[in-house]
Amino acid sequence: MLKVLGIDPGTTSFDLCLLEDREVKYEESLPSVAVAQWPEEIAQKCLDLKPDVLVAPSGYGLPNRRLGQLSRQELFETTLVREGESIPVLEGMKKLFAILKEAGTDAIFLPGVIQLPTVPRWRKFNKIDMGTADKMCIGALSVEMTASAKGGYSHVNHIVVELGGGYNCVMTIKEGKIVNGIGGTLFPGPGYRNAGAMDGEVAYLLGAFEKGLLFEGGAGYLAGIENLDIAAFNSEKYPDAFNSFIEGILLAVCSQRSLLPSLEVYISGQLSKYPNIYNPIMKRLEELGYVVKPLPLLSQGSKAAAQGYAVVGNGLSGGVYKPLVRHMMIDKASGSVLDYIYWKLP
């Protein structure tokens, strides 16, 4: 039996999911600060599980690369943090990679949405974040978990909404393939921490734009409380911030009607566990004619992204999910996340 360990480095939690074929054998959710503060302990935990394949946190995405193959440029493209800047969690990930590489671990990196051949080239222009690798894996999990009820992968047509602890994302699944994605830094409204799509004039006036700004300006900040408790976030206490958050999700979902006639929506992510957030989104979407459900999971002890990492890693390694990976053409992903930018980057 193939043992595959999926690792999801979320904004607020760091999740592990170990699959033996289709069975979850181990899962754990740790605070994200753990990887920043104790990368050695996290690496040892991963090694102690003795996976046949370890699916590494892949950031913006690499096209099915092995840890030992990575160039310095490719490692940069997983985080896109310029030299001289430091984000603690991302620095912890780099240390984690170094430890795993030194241990000779067979770690693989996965593509982001923009690297999939199922997304038409014209939808990629001047974009990077159409959905990071973890979001792509959530899309893959959504296809796997709904295909049997639909009669096969090619009959799966829906939208996935991921409400992460920092960023939101919407993906469009047509005939069992991801055909579009709106990542957190492109999103038409704020995530919980991230501001979403930024007016170009604002970016210009900010001048020297540091990576840390992409972790600010979201709904919690707009409410006036930097570390606002998610359970306390509602329209009664914080009407402007809450409505901005909710309407951004509605705009993202409804915009996909131009690409997909399906009204089926699956909601995933840390914030979807909170009724004060999930219920208003469901109500507003249902008023627009959508059928809204929570995304089915393999188990409840880890996030969808970690499970998706393990599922896709299994498929790429010739395991039981190989038909899924081949149908979605994840095995055909290619290129760099920077390939579609008009301007010459420094």
Secondary structure by P-SEA (a helix, b strand, c coil): cbbbbbbbbcccbbbbbbbcccccccccccccccccccaaaaaaaaaaaccccccccccccccccccccccaaaaaaacccccccccaaaaaaaaaaaaaaaaccbbbbbbcccccccccccccccccccccaaaaaaaaaaaaaccccccccccccbbbbbbcccbbbbbbbccccccccccccccccccccccccccaaaaaaaccccccccccccccccccccccccccccccccaaaaaaaaaaaaaaaaaacccccccbbbbbcccccccccaaaaaaaaaaacccccccccccccccaaaaaaaaaaaaaacccaaaaaaaacccccccccccccccccc
